[in-house]
Amino acid sequence: MGGDGVTRRRGGLLERLLHDGEDPVLVRVDQPAIDRVRFWARADTPQAAEYGIARMRFALGVDDDLGEFRRRFARDRLIGRSLRRRPWLRVMRRPEPFEALAWAICEQLIEYQRAAAIERRMVRALGRRWVGGDGGALRDIPTASTIAGTAPALLESFDLAGSRAVSLVRAAREVALGRVDLHSADHEHGWRRLRAIPGIGSWTVEMLALQGQGRHDQLPAGDLGLLKLVGRALSGGDPRARADESSVREFFAPYGEWAGLAWAHMSAH
């Protein structure tokens, strides 16, 4: 389940290994009804179990209050139909913001399948492993400290471009040393420090914000899928049309703080 291999589905349950610091926590998620989601956690401490469940609740967006979004855009000409048919739709998030940041760097300028293969190699080589009583193994993504101490050449051996390997190590060091706190409410401070790293631009930071920090107002306007989507819309359906970033931002401006979620609905058509 998922291209990077860290989440799996077993017997109708989603399973994900996470960590509260050094403490592993296995989280299982079940959805017996469209409006009901159940969570279980296996951990050595109640605190780790609570942390794991909280991060998976964030990833699935089950606690998001979307009432205002539905009221404002239920009759919108572009997303109203999707919103009425799929009121449950959420932005696909990562449980941890560092995961969103690291994978955004891996996914820069390449097709997703190739990026997912790189991520799987990183997880197998550097991720933390947990073996359950049934013999099944799960892995979590590498920590910021692990990647910070990894030679870029090793990351290149996983097929990550050399420049992106250096950017990933530098970003991981900022996080590992506490100079960038991805859990801080002051997101903009961390974004500024990350953008000072060569190779980390608007798209990477906006993917972090949207998928790792729950910022529905952030839109990765340079995303190829968005450039194509808006290009088709502005050209009257030409499949070859491409918009530029400024046109994408202008196109989504009416959705304001919900631009990222509006993108999810447009992509679901």
N, C-alpha and C positions, 0 to 999 in steps of 0.2 A: 504494500500500500504506500504509494508515494515513490517518486523516482529515486530518492536518496536511500531508501531502504530502512529508515529509522522507525517508521510506523508500520504496523502490520495489522491485518484483520484475521482473527481466529474465532471460528464459531459464532460469527455475528458481532463480536466485540472488537473494538479498536484497542490496540495495545501500544504503549509508548514508554520507553525508559527515559527518565529525566533524573536530574540530580539537584538536591538542595545543598549547595556547597560540595562536600565530598560524599554526602549520604545519597545512595541510590534510592529511587522510588519508581516502582512500576505502576502505571496508571492504566486502568481499563475503562472503556466508555461503551455504553450501550444506549441505543435510542429505540425504545419499544413503541413510541408514537411520535408523530411529527412535532408535537409540542412538549415532548418529555425526553429528557436526557439523564442518564444515571452514570455516576462515577464511583469507582472503587480504587483504592490505592494500597499497595503493599510496600511497606518501608519499615525501617528499624525504629523510627521515632514518629510520634504523632505530628510533630512539626514538619517533618519531611513529607509525610502523607498529605498534610494540608497544603503544603507548597506545591506539590505535584498536581493535585487536583485543581488548585487555583490557576496554575499555568495552562492546564488543558482546557479549563473553562474559558480562559482568555483566548486560546488558539481557536476554539470553536465559536467564540462570540456569543455564548448562551446568555450572558448577563447584559448584553448591549441593549439599551433602550432605543428602539428604532421607531417609536411612536411618531415623533415629529417628522422623521423622514417619510414615513408612510402617508401621513396627512398632507404633506407638502407636494408629494410627487406621485400619488396614486393615479392621477389623470394626466401625468406628463406625457407628451406625445412620443418621447423616445424611450422612456423606461417604465411608463405607467403599466403597460400590459405585463411586462415581466414582474413588476412589483406586485400586481394583483394575483398573478399565477404562482409566484414564488416569494411570498412574504418572509419565508424562513431564510432566504439567501443571505450569506455573510461573505465578507472578504476572507480569503484563505490566508490564515496567519500561521506563524511559527510560534511555538510555546515560549521560546526565549529570544530576546532581541538580538543577542550575539549570533544566534543561528541565522536569523534573517539577514544580518549584516554580512556574515561570512558567505552565505549562499548567494547573496546578491553580487558579491565580488566575483564568485565563481561563474555566475551566469551572465556576466557582462559580454555583450557582443557575440555570443555564440548561441546555437540552437539549444533548446532545453535538454534534449536527449543526451547530447554530448556533455552538457554541464552536469546532469544527473549522474552520469557515469563517473565523472571526476569526483563528485560528492561521495558516491558509494566507495570509491577507492580511499578517500580521506577517512571516511568513517571506519572502514575495515582496518586501516593501518594505524590510525591515531585515536579513534573513539574509545570510550569506556564500555566494557562488556559486562553483561549480566546473564547468568544461566539460571533458568527456572527449574522447578522441581520436575517438570516434564522433559527436561533436557533441551528445551528450546532456548535459543540465545537471542538477546536483543542488544543493540548498541546505541549509545547516545553519541551525539556529535562531539568532536574534539573541543576541549575547553579553550578559552582565549589564551590561557597560560601555555597550554600545549602547543598551539599554533605559533605563539610568540617565540617559543624556543625551537621552532622547526626551521631547518635550513630551506630557503626558497627552492634550492635545487631538488629537494625531496618532493615538494609540492609540484614542481615542474614534471617530475617523473610520473605524476598522476594525470598528466596531459593539461595541466593548468599553464596558461601562457606565463612566460617569465616575468613580465611587468605586473601581471595580476598576482602572481605569487608574492612578489615583493610588497605590493599594496596590502595583501591579506595579512602578511606577517607584521607590517607596520601598524595596521589597524588593530590587530590582536594585541600588540604591545601597548597601545594606548588604553585599551580596555583592561588588560591584565594589570597594568600599573596604576589603574584608578584615575587616569587623566581624562578618560571618557567613561561616564557612568550611564550606561544605556537604560537603567531603571529609574534614573532621576526624572522628576517632573519637568526639569528644565531641559527639554529635548534639544532646543536650539543651540545651547552651549556645546553639547556633544557633536551636533551636526557640523558646527563651525570647525571644531578640531579635526573631525574626520575629513572634511573637504580640503583641509590644508595638506592632506596626504596626496601626492601625485597618483593619479589613476582612480581617485574616488571623486565622482562628480554628482550632479543633481540626481541622476537616475538611481544610483546606488543608495544615496541618503534617503530618497523618497520611498524606495522599496523597503528600507529599514523602518522608516516611519509608519508606512501603511501596514506592513506584514509583521513587524516586530514590536511596534509601540502603540498600535491601535489608533493611529491618527487617520481617521476617515477624510480629513481635509487635504491630505497629501496625495498627489497624483504623479506617478512617474511618467511625465509627459514625453520623455524620449523613448519610451518603450516601443519597440517595433510594432507590436500588436495594436497599440493605441494610434500610432502614426497611420497605420493602414485603416483602422476603424474610422477615424475622423476623416481621413482622405476619401474614403468611399462615401461617407455621409455628405461631405461638402461638394463632391463631384457628381452627386446624383446616382451613385452606384458603380462607378468605374473601379473594377477590382485592381487596377494597376496604380491607382492614385495614392499618393503619400502626402500627408500633411506635415508641417513643421511643428516644432515644439510650441511656439507661440500660438499657433492656430489651435493646437490641442488644448492649451490652457484657456484660451478664449472660449472654445466650444464647451468646456466643462465649468466655466465660471458661474453659470446660473445655479449650479448645485452646491456652491459654496463649501461649507464644512462637510458635505456629504459626497464630494467629488469622487473619492476612492470607491465608495459603495455604489455610486451611480455607474462607474466603470464596470464593476462586477455584474450589474444587471444588463448593461449593454452587451457585454461579452457572452452573457448566457442566452442571448437570442438564438 
